[in-house]
């Protein structure tokens, strides 16, 4: 796939082909698909193109596709093509992040003008990211895997080291901790970044069709196989395959997967011809697979093939100091996604968030940010914030240092490192605040800009 590609998605073959031809005559590089799934495989965080999609399609519709893409990169321009009856739906989609929409029937020249503007916008976004990185600001990986805690700094270091290699690896982490984000980052940092990224949810594959889904089949391979079909492995040729929750894969299929990983070839159902496969395998699991091996649910030889390198994603419980900053970032994203005004949040609420358990990790925290931005409240009563403060006061005698540092740190995050509102809100003099920051090892530069996300 070349630079600045238009991904065109429409289930109407004639309209799709004529639109693709018109855009190509206008000088654009176009890849067209009858279903939305392929577009999610090709449009990554560093994708240099745009997406044009019909809204009404069987399976994954255009709005779902847009949301999936914006989970990967919210700055990928998505242009929606709509029928007359869907104009209100398209207008709503504009509020949710669509770049533009066009009503059928349309003139190809009009679509070409919108596409040119969208490509200019995308080019500017990517150039700004490069400039920010060159200026020493947060790079893409720090935006995607946010956190200043030591576990997150170490995780990003490993991803930067491992990403450019072609090594297969295993990613272990609790639900919602960021396994899929990590996998996508590894792909985007690799030499395969412009090739397909195919994520396969092993737990959701239908048991009776799992081999056909993965390996593909020839005509007549089984009852109902009326035409040949590519499997998901072939669709990923040249790119990366993510085997999500691989522990859910049946044992007999694990054996066939082992041979694929060893030989880098696949054989479609109903065929004897081995096809070469050039892919990188990534796999995820919520729990260490050694337990499943011991229980006889997972093949030891497959585990050894996959865990040449293992990345462990830290849960929020291991990096509580990241929760306030992460929540503010998620609030900023939610405000942009729902077209809401930025909101302020008090240090006491940030403290309460940091003290709370988050078994769903970042995914659960994101849901809380969405609720807050939509004015639906937080996962605890507002009165609980006062109760939390009282509880801290009761044990102040033996935990005063920890409490004091926590309060000052939350205030610094809430005010983006600006000292005046911090010492005023805490009832301290500027000199006292400096002394306490020095005592607790709090460096103001760590917090500069944090509050700007909500300003």
C-alpha positions, 0 to 999 in steps of 0.5 A, a space after each residue: 500500500 503506497 502513501 496517501 491511499 484512499 480506502 473506499 468501502 461500499 457493498 454496492 459493487 457497481 457504485 464502488 467500482 465506478 467511484 474508485 475509477 473516478 477517483 483514480 482518474 482524478 489522480 488518487 491511489 484507491 483501494 476498494 472493499 465490499 466490507 468494512 473489516 478489511 479497512 480496519 486491517 489497513 488503517 493504523 495509527 500512522 496510516 497516511 490516507 483517508 477512508 470513504 465509506 457508505 453508512 448502510 452496509 451489512 455486517 459492520 456499517 459505516 458508523 461502526 467502522 468510523 468508531 473502530 478507526 477512531 479508537 486506533 487514531 481519532 485523526 483519521 479522516 472518515 468521509 461518509 456516503 449516505 442515502 437521502 434518508 440517512 442525512 440526519 444520521 450523517 449529521 450526528 456522525 459529524 458531531 461524533 468525528 466524521 470528517 465530512 459526508 456526501 449524499 447519493 447520488 453525487 458527482 465524483 468531482 465533488 467527492 474528489 474535492 472533499 478527499 483532497 482536503 481530507 488528505 491535506 488535513 491528514 498530511 498536516 496531522 502526521 507532520 505535526 506529530 513528527 515536529 512534536 517528537 523532534 521538539 522533545 514532546 511526547 511521541 505517538 507511543 506516549 499518547 497511546 500508552 499514557 503514564 509516567 510510572 516506572 512500569 509504563 516507562 519500561 513497557 514503552 522502552 520494550 515496545 520501542 526495542 521489540 517493535 522494529 524486529 520481526 519476532 513473534 511474541 506473547 502479550 499478557 495482561 488483565 482485561 482492559 489493561 491495553 493488550 490490543 493497543 500494545 499489539 497495534 503499537 508493535 505493528 505500527 513500529 515494525 517494517 510491516 506497518 503499511 501491510 495488513 494488521 488482522 486481529 482475530 478474536 479466538 474466543 469469538 470464532 465459531 467452533 464449526 467454522 474456525 478452520 475455514 475462518 483461519 485457513 480458508 477453503 476451496 470449492 466443495 471442501 465441506 457442505 455449503 462451500 460453494 466458492 473458494 474463500 481466503 482465510 484470515 491468515 492469507 488476508 494478513 499476507 506481509 503484515 501482522 496477525 494478532 491472536 487475541 485470547 489465544 488460550 480460547 483456541 481449541 486444542 486440535 486447532 492449536 496443533 495446526 497453528 503450531 505447524 503454521 508458525 513453524 513452517 510459515 505455510 498454510 493449506 486451505 481446507 480441501 486443498 493439498 497445496 501449501 501456500 507460503 505465509 509471510 506474517 508476524 504473529 502476536 498473541 494475547 492472554 488475560 492470564 499466564 498460559 503456563 497455567 493452561 499448559 499445566 491443566 492440559 488446555 494449551 499445548 506447551 510446544 505452541 507456548 514455547 513458539 509464541 513466548 520467544 518474548 513476553 510483554 506483561 502489561 501492568 494493571 492500573 493497580 500497579 500504577 495508581 499514580 498514573 490514574 489522575 493523568 490518564 483520567 484527564 486524558 480520557 476526559 479530553 478524548 471523550 469531550 472531543 468525541 462527544 462534541 462537549 465543552 471541556 470540563 474541570 475536575 477537582 483534586 479531591 475527585 482525582 484523589 478518589 479516582 486514584 484510591 478506587 479499584 479498577 478491575 476493568 483497568 483502562 477500559 473501565 476508566 474510559 467508561 467512567 470518563 465518558 459518563 462524566 463528560 456526559 454528565 452521568 456521574 462517576 462510579 461512586 457517589 460525590 459524597 464518597 469524596 468527602 468520606 475519603 477525605 475524612 478517612 485520610 484525616 483519621 489515619 493522618 498520624 501514621 500516613 501524613 507524608 503519603 497523604 500530603 504528597 498525594 494531595 499535592 501531586 493531584 493538585 499539580 496534575 489538575 492545574 497543569 503544573 501551574 504553582 499559583 492555583 496549587 498553593 492558593 487551593 491548598 492554603 499554602 504560601 509559595 515558599 511552603 509549597 516549594 519546600 513540600 515539593 522538594 521534600 516529596 521529590 515532586 518535580 514541577 516539570 513533570 506536570 506542566 501541560 497536564 491541565 491543558 488537556 482540559 483548559 
